[in-house]
Structure formats: structure tokens, C-alpha cells
Amino acid sequence: MANAQGPASVIPSLDEVQIEYRDAVAVIRLSRPRKRNAISDGLMAAVGQRIAELPASVGAVVLHGEGEHFCAGLDLSELKDRDAVEGLHHSRSWFYILRELEQGRVPVIAALHGAVVGGGLELAAACHIRVADESAFFALPEGSRGIFVGGGGSVRIPKLVGTHRMLDMMLTGRVYNATEGVAAGMAQYLVPTGQALSKALELAERIARNAPMTNYALIHGLPRIAEQPADHGFLTESMLAALAQSAPEAKARVRAFLEGTGPKVKVQS
Ligand code: 1HE
């Protein structure tokens, strides 16, 4: 049986999704390296629980995978006969948890290395920023397994890379290496092998220093505005702008700049 939040009988495998805190950054680690961090029901439920439990002191999250790979996608050993209703609820349990990640309180930065495939790419696509190291590769092997994406990939991945690329990946089994993947839009940053986590942490620390309302407006507002007719988007934008600038923190930050103590915009190395 399943409900909107996941299969009801699933006990979160919390030992397979570790969390640690580094000041205002929560680091969530998929920790099932023997199975290349393949996503069992228990692992996915644990991701959901880690997200749900984030304390208010957290301003950004980094998500990464232990071992040689970020994530090998759906745990194929759990792919069993489900009737249509069970299959629908199983898929929707992924939607629910990935939506909590994508539409939570704080931005999530994925640090990608090795395999970012199938459901692993769907998971990465639900994050707000993706940092890939040169070992990363991207694929959607569902086509060759006789299945389909089911974790929101058909909605999110075309927004990153275009429907034409996703079609090609699923029809032909095409694998993008890190350089090709970043050029196609799978990730915003490309770093040398072994440096994805440190770069993601650096970005997360910076993001966590932003005014929380600005971060919230960005992760909730921009994707929705992109789906709205321009006239609606302008109104949504003006309301978010009003909300963000009325926060005391915004006023203090603007005042600091005018008094010469706030940071200037400068080219970053
Ligand atoms: C797994 C899985 C898995 C590894 N489910 N057990 N995803 C895929 O089709 C990708 C399948 N995996 C691979 O292609 C490769 O494992 C990797 C390229 C990711 C890594 O290769 P490698 O050589 O480092 O590892 P390995 O030897 O293949 O795997 C190590 C173990 O992990 C092995 O088990 P063992 O008991 O023999 O040691 C593998 O069976 C196991 N393993 N990947 C189950 N995915 C919401 S719908 C989403 C639909 C999808 O995601 S479909 C895509 C599924």
C-alpha cells in the first residue's frame, strides 16, 4: 500500500542517508556505496525524513553521494510487479519527496561525481544548483530497461537540457560525460575530479549568508514565474520584491552598503 507521501509500510533507512551540520549548511550524504547509492524505497524515505527534519538554523543543503558514484538510480532489485495503482503511488511517492526537496525552505546544491543516472539524475534535477566533477556522467538507462522515468524526470530534465536531449538519452542510451553534460545544462559548474563536494560547500556557505527571504523567493518564485504568462509573472515578481525588501534584514544590508561596509560586486576567481 502507498499514500501520497510514500509507501506506507516503508521504514526510512536512515543509516543510508547521513546528515551532518556545518554551521548553517546541512550536508546530506547518500550512504549506500556498495549499491552505488541506488535508491531503494527506504533510502528515498530517508531523504524525505532528513529534509523534513532540517532545523530552522539551516540556510542551505548540500546533497552528495558516498563512494565512486553519486547515484545509480532506482534500486532495480526492488522493481517488482506492481499493479497500475501501486505503480502510480510508487511514482508519486518520489514526486512527493523530491518536491519537498525542490520546494522546501532552503536551496539545495547537489555535488555530482561518477554515475548520475536514471533516478539519480531525477534526484539531481530536483536540486537548485548542480556541481559536477570531471568524473561525472549522465544517462537515462530507463529506455534500455524497458521502463520509464518516474521521479519527475520528464518534467524537470527537459527544463535543464531540452526535450530533444532527453528523448535522445532515453531512446539511444546516450551517456553524456561531465564536460558534455555541463555544456548541455545538466549542471551549472564543472570542477576537477574530487572537488565537487568542496565547491558545493563553498557555494552553500555563500548562499546561506543571503537573506532567507531572498533565497525563498528565488527557489519558489523563479520556477513558478517561468510557467506563468508574462503579465502574471510581472505581478508575482512585484509581490516577491515587496516582500523581500520589507524584511528588516534587507534594509540593514542596503544600509550597510550605503555606509560603505557592505560587500561590493566583484569578479570571482
Ligand atoms: C544496483 C544498481 C541499481 C548498481 N539497482 N543495484 N539504473 C541503472 O540502470 C544503472 C545500473 N547501474 C550501473 O549501470 C552500474 O552499476 C554503475 C555504472 C552505476 C556503476 O558501475 P560499477 O561497475 O561501479 O558497479 P557495479 O559492479 O555495476 O554495481 C555494484 C553493485 O551495485 C552490484 O551489486 P552486487 O551485489 O553484485 O555487488 C550492482 O548490482 C548494484 N547496483 N546499480 C540495484 N540501479 C523513479 S524511476 C527511476 C528509474 C531508474 O532509475 S532506471 C535506472 C536504473
py3Dmol code that shows the C-alpha trace and the ligand (Angstrom):
import py3Dmol

protein = """\
ATOM      1  CA  MET A   1       0.000   0.000   0.000  1.00  0.00           C
ATOM      2  CA  ALA A   2       1.114   3.545  -0.535  1.00  0.00           C
ATOM      3  CA  ASN A   3      -0.055   7.026   0.235  1.00  0.00           C
ATOM      4  CA  ALA A   4       0.772  10.434  -1.177  1.00  0.00           C
ATOM      5  CA  GLN A   5       3.928  10.625   0.928  1.00  0.00           C
ATOM      6  CA  GLY A   6       5.373   7.246   0.077  1.00  0.00           C
ATOM      7  CA  PRO A   7       4.721   3.586   0.552  1.00  0.00           C
ATOM      8  CA  ALA A   8       3.058   3.445   3.972  1.00  0.00           C
ATOM      9  CA  SER A   9       4.986   0.390   5.146  1.00  0.00           C
ATOM     10  CA  VAL A  10       8.406   1.822   4.326  1.00  0.00           C
ATOM     11  CA  ILE A  11      10.766   2.408   7.223  1.00  0.00           C
ATOM     12  CA  PRO A  12      13.301   5.119   6.324  1.00  0.00           C
ATOM     13  CA  SER A  13      16.818   3.651   6.021  1.00  0.00           C
ATOM     14  CA  LEU A  14      18.386   6.469   7.985  1.00  0.00           C
ATOM     15  CA  ASP A  15      21.791   4.771   8.100  1.00  0.00           C
ATOM     16  CA  GLU A  16      21.847   5.067   4.286  1.00  0.00           C
ATOM     17  CA  VAL A  17      21.231   8.814   4.283  1.00  0.00           C
ATOM     18  CA  GLN A  18      23.561  10.553   6.705  1.00  0.00           C
ATOM     19  CA  ILE A  19      23.322  14.165   7.723  1.00  0.00           C
ATOM     20  CA  GLU A  20      25.839  16.468   9.325  1.00  0.00           C
ATOM     21  CA  TYR A  21      25.794  20.164  10.029  1.00  0.00           C
ATOM     22  CA  ARG A  22      28.493  22.662   9.207  1.00  0.00           C
ATOM     23  CA  ASP A  23      27.235  25.880  10.738  1.00  0.00           C
ATOM     24  CA  ALA A  24      24.269  26.940   8.579  1.00  0.00           C
ATOM     25  CA  VAL A  25      24.830  24.222   5.960  1.00  0.00           C
ATOM     26  CA  ALA A  26      23.348  20.735   6.240  1.00  0.00           C
ATOM     27  CA  VAL A  27      25.275  18.065   4.343  1.00  0.00           C
ATOM     28  CA  ILE A  28      23.129  15.116   3.325  1.00  0.00           C
ATOM     29  CA  ARG A  29      25.066  12.091   2.104  1.00  0.00           C
ATOM     30  CA  LEU A  30      23.604   9.139   0.223  1.00  0.00           C
ATOM     31  CA  SER A  31      25.452   6.420   2.028  1.00  0.00           C
ATOM     32  CA  ARG A  32      24.884   3.128   0.259  1.00  0.00           C
ATOM     33  CA  PRO A  33      28.111   2.890  -1.745  1.00  0.00           C
ATOM     34  CA  ARG A  34      28.054  -0.917  -2.077  1.00  0.00           C
ATOM     35  CA  LYS A  35      24.974  -0.494  -4.260  1.00  0.00           C
ATOM     36  CA  ARG A  36      26.237   2.720  -5.861  1.00  0.00           C
ATOM     37  CA  ASN A  37      23.666   4.642  -3.807  1.00  0.00           C
ATOM     38  CA  ALA A  38      20.814   3.012  -5.733  1.00  0.00           C
ATOM     39  CA  ILE A  39      17.528   4.394  -4.462  1.00  0.00           C
ATOM     40  CA  SER A  40      15.542   1.808  -2.546  1.00  0.00           C
ATOM     41  CA  ASP A  41      12.199   2.789  -1.050  1.00  0.00           C
ATOM     42  CA  GLY A  42      13.886   3.012   2.347  1.00  0.00           C
ATOM     43  CA  LEU A  43      16.624   5.287   1.022  1.00  0.00           C
ATOM     44  CA  MET A  44      14.119   7.613  -0.635  1.00  0.00           C
ATOM     45  CA  ALA A  45      12.021   7.725   2.542  1.00  0.00           C
ATOM     46  CA  ALA A  46      15.173   8.619   4.470  1.00  0.00           C
ATOM     47  CA  VAL A  47      15.903  11.505   2.090  1.00  0.00           C
ATOM     48  CA  GLY A  48      12.377  12.726   2.811  1.00  0.00           C
ATOM     49  CA  GLN A  49      12.862  12.436   6.549  1.00  0.00           C
ATOM     50  CA  ARG A  50      16.231  14.240   6.511  1.00  0.00           C
ATOM     51  CA  ILE A  51      14.650  17.116   4.575  1.00  0.00           C
ATOM     52  CA  ALA A  52      11.626  17.242   6.874  1.00  0.00           C
ATOM     53  CA  GLU A  53      13.836  17.384   9.959  1.00  0.00           C
ATOM     54  CA  LEU A  54      16.060  20.272   8.899  1.00  0.00           C
ATOM     55  CA  PRO A  55      16.281  22.757  11.746  1.00  0.00           C
ATOM     56  CA  ALA A  56      15.435  26.425  11.180  1.00  0.00           C
ATOM     57  CA  SER A  57      19.127  27.302  11.610  1.00  0.00           C
ATOM     58  CA  VAL A  58      19.944  25.676   8.254  1.00  0.00           C
ATOM     59  CA  GLY A  59      20.244  28.102   5.342  1.00  0.00           C
ATOM     60  CA  ALA A  60      21.327  25.722   2.578  1.00  0.00           C
ATOM     61  CA  VAL A  61      21.738  21.996   1.945  1.00  0.00           C
ATOM     62  CA  VAL A  62      24.436  20.080   0.100  1.00  0.00           C
ATOM     63  CA  LEU A  63      23.493  16.651  -1.256  1.00  0.00           C
ATOM     64  CA  HIS A  64      26.200  14.217  -2.278  1.00  0.00           C
ATOM     65  CA  GLY A  65      26.924  10.512  -2.597  1.00  0.00           C
ATOM     66  CA  GLU A  66      29.449   8.329  -0.791  1.00  0.00           C
ATOM     67  CA  GLY A  67      31.824   6.162  -2.830  1.00  0.00           C
ATOM     68  CA  GLU A  68      32.618   6.243  -6.530  1.00  0.00           C
ATOM     69  CA  HIS A  69      29.214   7.430  -7.739  1.00  0.00           C
ATOM     70  CA  PHE A  70      26.567   9.987  -6.890  1.00  0.00           C
ATOM     71  CA  CYS A  71      23.642   7.655  -7.555  1.00  0.00           C
ATOM     72  CA  ALA A  72      22.835   4.655  -9.777  1.00  0.00           C
ATOM     73  CA  GLY A  73      19.111   5.475  -9.868  1.00  0.00           C
ATOM     74  CA  LEU A  74      16.223   3.293  -8.861  1.00  0.00           C
ATOM     75  CA  ASP A  75      17.184   0.144  -6.958  1.00  0.00           C
ATOM     76  CA  LEU A  76      16.326  -2.317  -9.707  1.00  0.00           C
ATOM     77  CA  SER A  77      16.181  -5.208  -7.229  1.00  0.00           C
ATOM     78  CA  GLU A  78      13.030  -3.610  -5.834  1.00  0.00           C
ATOM     79  CA  LEU A  79      11.424  -3.334  -9.241  1.00  0.00           C
ATOM     80  CA  LYS A  80       8.658  -5.809  -8.744  1.00  0.00           C
ATOM     81  CA  ASP A  81       5.276  -6.439 -10.178  1.00  0.00           C
ATOM     82  CA  ARG A  82       3.010  -3.651  -9.138  1.00  0.00           C
ATOM     83  CA  ASP A  83      -0.484  -3.165 -10.383  1.00  0.00           C
ATOM     84  CA  ALA A  84      -1.209   0.134 -12.068  1.00  0.00           C
ATOM     85  CA  VAL A  85      -2.491   1.822  -8.907  1.00  0.00           C
ATOM     86  CA  GLU A  86       0.519   0.707  -6.846  1.00  0.00           C
ATOM     87  CA  GLY A  87       2.847   1.820  -9.628  1.00  0.00           C
ATOM     88  CA  LEU A  88       1.198   5.213  -9.732  1.00  0.00           C
ATOM     89  CA  HIS A  89       1.525   5.658  -5.975  1.00  0.00           C
ATOM     90  CA  HIS A  90       5.132   4.492  -6.011  1.00  0.00           C
ATOM     91  CA  SER A  91       5.976   7.089  -8.624  1.00  0.00           C
ATOM     92  CA  ARG A  92       4.053   9.740  -6.735  1.00  0.00           C
ATOM     93  CA  SER A  93       5.925   8.915  -3.551  1.00  0.00           C
ATOM     94  CA  TRP A  94       9.099  10.035  -5.365  1.00  0.00           C
ATOM     95  CA  PHE A  95       7.291  13.178  -6.560  1.00  0.00           C
ATOM     96  CA  TYR A  96       6.273  13.997  -3.024  1.00  0.00           C
ATOM     97  CA  ILE A  97       9.767  13.692  -1.576  1.00  0.00           C
ATOM     98  CA  LEU A  98      11.535  15.409  -4.474  1.00  0.00           C
ATOM     99  CA  ARG A  99       9.026  18.232  -4.304  1.00  0.00           C
ATOM    100  CA  GLU A 100       9.831  18.670  -0.601  1.00  0.00           C
ATOM    101  CA  LEU A 101      13.462  18.989  -1.684  1.00  0.00           C
ATOM    102  CA  GLU A 102      12.762  21.376  -4.547  1.00  0.00           C
ATOM    103  CA  GLN A 103      10.092  23.443  -2.829  1.00  0.00           C
ATOM    104  CA  GLY A 104      11.441  23.389   0.682  1.00  0.00           C
ATOM    105  CA  ARG A 105      12.604  26.291   2.789  1.00  0.00           C
ATOM    106  CA  VAL A 106      16.214  26.452   1.566  1.00  0.00           C
ATOM    107  CA  PRO A 107      18.261  25.931  -1.597  1.00  0.00           C
ATOM    108  CA  VAL A 108      19.821  22.515  -2.236  1.00  0.00           C
ATOM    109  CA  ILE A 109      23.155  22.119  -4.019  1.00  0.00           C
ATOM    110  CA  ALA A 110      23.976  18.709  -5.486  1.00  0.00           C
ATOM    111  CA  ALA A 111      27.637  17.637  -5.663  1.00  0.00           C
ATOM    112  CA  LEU A 112      27.862  15.155  -8.531  1.00  0.00           C
ATOM    113  CA  HIS A 113      30.521  12.608  -9.370  1.00  0.00           C
ATOM    114  CA  GLY A 114      30.578   9.271 -11.140  1.00  0.00           C
ATOM    115  CA  ALA A 115      27.196   7.915 -12.174  1.00  0.00           C
ATOM    116  CA  VAL A 116      24.326  10.385 -12.172  1.00  0.00           C
ATOM    117  CA  VAL A 117      21.890   8.091 -13.878  1.00  0.00           C
ATOM    118  CA  GLY A 118      18.202   7.312 -14.061  1.00  0.00           C
ATOM    119  CA  GLY A 119      16.565   8.245 -10.798  1.00  0.00           C
ATOM    120  CA  GLY A 120      19.913   9.699  -9.699  1.00  0.00           C
ATOM    121  CA  LEU A 121      19.598  12.310 -12.429  1.00  0.00           C
ATOM    122  CA  GLU A 122      15.968  12.868 -11.426  1.00  0.00           C
ATOM    123  CA  LEU A 123      17.137  13.477  -7.859  1.00  0.00           C
ATOM    124  CA  ALA A 124      19.866  15.862  -9.033  1.00  0.00           C
ATOM    125  CA  ALA A 125      17.370  17.691 -11.257  1.00  0.00           C
ATOM    126  CA  ALA A 126      15.201  18.468  -8.224  1.00  0.00           C
ATOM    127  CA  CYS A 127      18.117  20.362  -6.645  1.00  0.00           C
ATOM    128  CA  HIS A 128      18.653  24.054  -7.324  1.00  0.00           C
ATOM    129  CA  ILE A 129      22.334  24.035  -8.216  1.00  0.00           C
ATOM    130  CA  ARG A 130      24.372  21.133  -9.551  1.00  0.00           C
ATOM    131  CA  VAL A 131      28.159  20.969  -9.338  1.00  0.00           C
ATOM    132  CA  ALA A 132      29.722  18.172 -11.390  1.00  0.00           C
ATOM    133  CA  ASP A 133      33.289  16.985 -11.173  1.00  0.00           C
ATOM    134  CA  GLU A 134      35.098  15.621 -14.211  1.00  0.00           C
ATOM    135  CA  SER A 135      34.276  12.012 -13.287  1.00  0.00           C
ATOM    136  CA  ALA A 136      30.524  12.618 -13.556  1.00  0.00           C
ATOM    137  CA  PHE A 137      28.455  11.046 -16.305  1.00  0.00           C
ATOM    138  CA  PHE A 138      24.788  11.438 -17.034  1.00  0.00           C
ATOM    139  CA  ALA A 139      22.394   8.891 -18.527  1.00  0.00           C
ATOM    140  CA  LEU A 140      18.790   7.752 -18.524  1.00  0.00           C
ATOM    141  CA  PRO A 141      19.022   3.976 -18.965  1.00  0.00           C
ATOM    142  CA  GLU A 142      15.287   3.508 -18.391  1.00  0.00           C
ATOM    143  CA  GLY A 143      14.747   3.034 -22.123  1.00  0.00           C
ATOM    144  CA  SER A 144      17.094   0.044 -22.232  1.00  0.00           C
ATOM    145  CA  ARG A 145      15.494  -1.444 -19.098  1.00  0.00           C
ATOM    146  CA  GLY A 146      12.007  -1.303 -20.578  1.00  0.00           C
ATOM    147  CA  ILE A 147      10.775   1.196 -18.023  1.00  0.00           C
ATOM    148  CA  PHE A 148      10.164   4.946 -17.886  1.00  0.00           C
ATOM    149  CA  VAL A 149      11.261   7.815 -15.683  1.00  0.00           C
ATOM    150  CA  GLY A 150       9.006   8.032 -12.650  1.00  0.00           C
ATOM    151  CA  GLY A 151      10.556  10.561 -10.300  1.00  0.00           C
ATOM    152  CA  GLY A 152       9.541  13.726 -12.105  1.00  0.00           C
ATOM    153  CA  GLY A 153      12.311  13.457 -14.691  1.00  0.00           C
ATOM    154  CA  SER A 154      10.073  14.118 -17.675  1.00  0.00           C
ATOM    155  CA  VAL A 155       9.057  17.423 -16.104  1.00  0.00           C
ATOM    156  CA  ARG A 156      12.390  18.610 -14.714  1.00  0.00           C
ATOM    157  CA  ILE A 157      15.075  17.256 -17.055  1.00  0.00           C
ATOM    158  CA  PRO A 158      13.746  18.868 -20.274  1.00  0.00           C
ATOM    159  CA  LYS A 159      13.817  22.194 -18.441  1.00  0.00           C
ATOM    160  CA  LEU A 160      17.542  21.697 -17.900  1.00  0.00           C
ATOM    161  CA  VAL A 161      18.610  20.237 -21.235  1.00  0.00           C
ATOM    162  CA  GLY A 162      15.626  20.396 -23.605  1.00  0.00           C
ATOM    163  CA  THR A 163      13.143  17.716 -24.604  1.00  0.00           C
ATOM    164  CA  HIS A 164      15.256  16.785 -27.635  1.00  0.00           C
ATOM    165  CA  ARG A 165      18.239  15.777 -25.487  1.00  0.00           C
ATOM    166  CA  MET A 166      16.158  13.807 -23.024  1.00  0.00           C
ATOM    167  CA  LEU A 167      14.481  11.992 -25.886  1.00  0.00           C
ATOM    168  CA  ASP A 168      17.872  11.117 -27.355  1.00  0.00           C
ATOM    169  CA  MET A 169      19.193   9.915 -23.972  1.00  0.00           C
ATOM    170  CA  MET A 170      16.224   7.639 -23.406  1.00  0.00           C
ATOM    171  CA  LEU A 171      15.843   6.372 -26.967  1.00  0.00           C
ATOM    172  CA  THR A 172      19.515   5.675 -27.650  1.00  0.00           C
ATOM    173  CA  GLY A 173      21.007   5.210 -24.183  1.00  0.00           C
ATOM    174  CA  ARG A 174      23.378   8.107 -24.855  1.00  0.00           C
ATOM    175  CA  VAL A 175      25.747   8.860 -21.994  1.00  0.00           C
ATOM    176  CA  TYR A 176      26.995  12.414 -21.520  1.00  0.00           C
ATOM    177  CA  ASN A 177      30.411  12.821 -19.947  1.00  0.00           C
ATOM    178  CA  ALA A 178      30.920  15.652 -17.469  1.00  0.00           C
ATOM    179  CA  THR A 179      32.074  18.246 -19.999  1.00  0.00           C
ATOM    180  CA  GLU A 180      29.271  17.429 -22.424  1.00  0.00           C
ATOM    181  CA  GLY A 181      26.741  17.257 -19.596  1.00  0.00           C
ATOM    182  CA  VAL A 182      27.618  20.654 -18.204  1.00  0.00           C
ATOM    183  CA  ALA A 183      27.574  22.187 -21.703  1.00  0.00           C
ATOM    184  CA  ALA A 184      24.102  20.667 -22.214  1.00  0.00           C
ATOM    185  CA  GLY A 185      22.795  22.104 -18.929  1.00  0.00           C
ATOM    186  CA  MET A 186      22.878  19.086 -16.585  1.00  0.00           C
ATOM    187  CA  ALA A 187      24.958  21.096 -14.103  1.00  0.00           C
ATOM    188  CA  GLN A 188      25.961  24.730 -13.689  1.00  0.00           C
ATOM    189  CA  TYR A 189      29.546  24.099 -12.501  1.00  0.00           C
ATOM    190  CA  LEU A 190      32.335  21.792 -13.668  1.00  0.00           C
ATOM    191  CA  VAL A 191      35.284  21.207 -11.328  1.00  0.00           C
ATOM    192  CA  PRO A 192      38.264  18.837 -11.290  1.00  0.00           C
ATOM    193  CA  THR A 193      37.660  15.270 -10.119  1.00  0.00           C
ATOM    194  CA  GLY A 194      37.266  15.086  -6.366  1.00  0.00           C
ATOM    195  CA  GLN A 195      36.305  18.733  -5.907  1.00  0.00           C
ATOM    196  CA  ALA A 196      32.526  18.665  -6.347  1.00  0.00           C
ATOM    197  CA  LEU A 197      31.790  18.476  -2.635  1.00  0.00           C
ATOM    198  CA  SER A 198      34.172  21.266  -1.648  1.00  0.00           C
ATOM    199  CA  LYS A 199      32.809  23.535  -4.399  1.00  0.00           C
ATOM    200  CA  ALA A 200      29.219  22.733  -3.395  1.00  0.00           C
ATOM    201  CA  LEU A 201      30.062  23.534   0.226  1.00  0.00           C
ATOM    202  CA  GLU A 202      31.655  26.827  -0.767  1.00  0.00           C
ATOM    203  CA  LEU A 203      28.524  27.777  -2.734  1.00  0.00           C
ATOM    204  CA  ALA A 204      26.206  26.622   0.056  1.00  0.00           C
ATOM    205  CA  GLU A 205      28.055  28.675   2.660  1.00  0.00           C
ATOM    206  CA  ARG A 206      27.697  31.724   0.486  1.00  0.00           C
ATOM    207  CA  ILE A 207      24.017  31.047  -0.231  1.00  0.00           C
ATOM    208  CA  ALA A 208      23.318  30.525   3.473  1.00  0.00           C
ATOM    209  CA  ARG A 209      24.582  34.065   4.123  1.00  0.00           C
ATOM    210  CA  ASN A 210      21.912  35.567   1.826  1.00  0.00           C
ATOM    211  CA  ALA A 211      18.761  36.969   3.356  1.00  0.00           C
ATOM    212  CA  PRO A 212      16.483  33.924   3.867  1.00  0.00           C
ATOM    213  CA  MET A 213      13.520  35.653   2.243  1.00  0.00           C
ATOM    214  CA  THR A 214      15.510  36.320  -0.929  1.00  0.00           C
ATOM    215  CA  ASN A 215      16.547  32.660  -1.150  1.00  0.00           C
ATOM    216  CA  TYR A 216      12.976  31.559  -0.546  1.00  0.00           C
ATOM    217  CA  ALA A 217      11.614  33.973  -3.157  1.00  0.00           C
ATOM    218  CA  LEU A 218      14.159  32.682  -5.664  1.00  0.00           C
ATOM    219  CA  ILE A 219      13.547  28.955  -5.256  1.00  0.00           C
ATOM    220  CA  HIS A 220       9.774  29.341  -5.082  1.00  0.00           C
ATOM    221  CA  GLY A 221       9.268  32.328  -7.319  1.00  0.00           C
ATOM    222  CA  LEU A 222      11.534  31.821 -10.325  1.00  0.00           C
ATOM    223  CA  PRO A 223      10.288  28.343 -11.346  1.00  0.00           C
ATOM    224  CA  ARG A 224       6.668  29.437 -10.985  1.00  0.00           C
ATOM    225  CA  ILE A 225       7.162  32.723 -12.825  1.00  0.00           C
ATOM    226  CA  ALA A 226       8.756  30.767 -15.669  1.00  0.00           C
ATOM    227  CA  GLU A 227       5.469  28.879 -16.045  1.00  0.00           C
ATOM    228  CA  GLN A 228       3.241  31.938 -15.833  1.00  0.00           C
ATOM    229  CA  PRO A 229       2.093  34.226 -18.638  1.00  0.00           C
ATOM    230  CA  ALA A 230       4.325  37.310 -18.606  1.00  0.00           C
ATOM    231  CA  ASP A 231       1.569  39.508 -17.195  1.00  0.00           C
ATOM    232  CA  HIS A 232       1.101  37.150 -14.221  1.00  0.00           C
ATOM    233  CA  GLY A 233       4.841  36.823 -13.828  1.00  0.00           C
ATOM    234  CA  PHE A 234       5.266  40.579 -13.510  1.00  0.00           C
ATOM    235  CA  LEU A 235       2.684  40.669 -10.731  1.00  0.00           C
ATOM    236  CA  THR A 236       4.245  37.687  -8.905  1.00  0.00           C
ATOM    237  CA  GLU A 237       7.638  39.343  -9.200  1.00  0.00           C
ATOM    238  CA  SER A 238       6.409  42.636  -7.791  1.00  0.00           C
ATOM    239  CA  MET A 239       4.840  40.875  -4.808  1.00  0.00           C
ATOM    240  CA  LEU A 240       8.000  38.911  -4.074  1.00  0.00           C
ATOM    241  CA  ALA A 241      10.067  42.065  -4.463  1.00  0.00           C
ATOM    242  CA  ALA A 242       7.843  43.880  -1.979  1.00  0.00           C
ATOM    243  CA  LEU A 243       8.023  41.000   0.480  1.00  0.00           C
ATOM    244  CA  ALA A 244      11.797  40.627   0.250  1.00  0.00           C
ATOM    245  CA  GLN A 245      12.616  44.308   0.576  1.00  0.00           C
ATOM    246  CA  SER A 246      10.298  44.806   3.550  1.00  0.00           C
ATOM    247  CA  ALA A 247      12.292  42.313   5.644  1.00  0.00           C
ATOM    248  CA  PRO A 248      14.398  44.148   8.270  1.00  0.00           C
ATOM    249  CA  GLU A 249      17.429  42.214   7.086  1.00  0.00           C
ATOM    250  CA  ALA A 250      17.117  43.688   3.590  1.00  0.00           C
ATOM    251  CA  LYS A 251      17.025  47.210   4.956  1.00  0.00           C
ATOM    252  CA  ALA A 252      20.103  46.536   7.123  1.00  0.00           C
ATOM    253  CA  ARG A 253      22.041  45.103   4.173  1.00  0.00           C
ATOM    254  CA  VAL A 254      21.224  48.027   1.893  1.00  0.00           C
ATOM    255  CA  ARG A 255      22.130  50.484   4.655  1.00  0.00           C
ATOM    256  CA  ALA A 256      25.451  48.693   5.202  1.00  0.00           C
ATOM    257  CA  PHE A 257      26.347  49.102   1.524  1.00  0.00           C
ATOM    258  CA  LEU A 258      25.417  52.794   1.546  1.00  0.00           C
ATOM    259  CA  GLU A 259      27.556  53.297   4.664  1.00  0.00           C
ATOM    260  CA  GLY A 260      30.491  51.605   2.943  1.00  0.00           C
ATOM    261  CA  THR A 261      30.527  48.386   4.989  1.00  0.00           C
ATOM    262  CA  GLY A 262      28.516  46.123   2.682  1.00  0.00           C
ATOM    263  CA  PRO A 263      30.250  43.988   0.042  1.00  0.00           C
ATOM    264  CA  LYS A 264      30.832  45.340  -3.460  1.00  0.00           C
ATOM    265  CA  VAL A 265      30.158  43.289  -6.540  1.00  0.00           C
ATOM    266  CA  LYS A 266      33.458  41.907  -7.782  1.00  0.00           C
ATOM    267  CA  VAL A 267      34.655  39.320 -10.248  1.00  0.00           C
ATOM    268  CA  GLN A 268      35.150  35.971  -8.533  1.00  0.00           C
ATOM    269  CA  SER A 269      38.020  33.635  -9.235  1.00  0.00           C
TER     270      SER A 269
END
"""
ligand_1 = """\
54
1HE
C 22.438 -1.761 -8.356
C 22.122 -0.640 -9.146
C 20.755 -0.302 -9.304
C 24.261 -0.861 -9.114
N 19.848 -1.083 -8.697
N 21.500 -2.498 -7.780
N 19.795 2.419 -13.002
C 20.591 1.772 -13.871
O 20.164 1.135 -14.822
C 22.061 1.852 -13.583
C 22.569 0.470 -13.177
N 23.935 0.535 -12.648
C 25.039 0.616 -13.432
O 24.958 0.809 -14.644
C 26.357 0.484 -12.751
O 26.163 -0.203 -11.523
C 27.051 1.846 -12.452
C 27.546 2.454 -13.769
C 26.149 2.829 -11.738
C 28.263 1.587 -11.522
O 29.098 0.581 -12.073
P 30.159 -0.159 -11.133
O 30.976 -1.060 -12.013
O 30.879 0.845 -10.313
O 29.280 -1.021 -10.080
P 28.532 -2.422 -10.313
O 29.526 -3.554 -10.134
O 27.742 -2.427 -11.545
O 27.486 -2.416 -9.090
C 27.889 -2.671 -7.745
C 26.716 -3.296 -7.050
O 25.634 -2.355 -7.036
C 26.170 -4.513 -7.768
O 25.628 -5.384 -6.801
P 26.467 -6.671 -6.248
O 25.563 -7.289 -5.219
O 26.716 -7.513 -7.446
O 27.744 -6.109 -5.666
C 25.062 -3.954 -8.614
O 24.058 -4.921 -8.933
C 24.494 -2.911 -7.668
N 23.771 -1.859 -8.368
N 23.276 -0.095 -9.604
C 20.224 -2.143 -7.970
N 20.368 0.752 -10.014
C 11.680 6.594 -10.411
S 12.020 5.710 -11.771
C 13.728 5.729 -11.975
C 14.104 4.642 -12.922
C 15.576 4.405 -12.927
O 16.327 4.954 -12.182
S 16.088 3.268 -14.081
C 17.807 3.334 -13.994
C 18.352 2.340 -13.015
"""
view = py3Dmol.view(width=600, height=400)
view.addModel(protein, "pdb")
view.setStyle({"model": 0}, {"cartoon": {"style": "trace"}})
view.addModel(ligand_1, "xyz")
view.setStyle({"model": 1}, {"stick": {}})
view.zoomTo()
view.show()
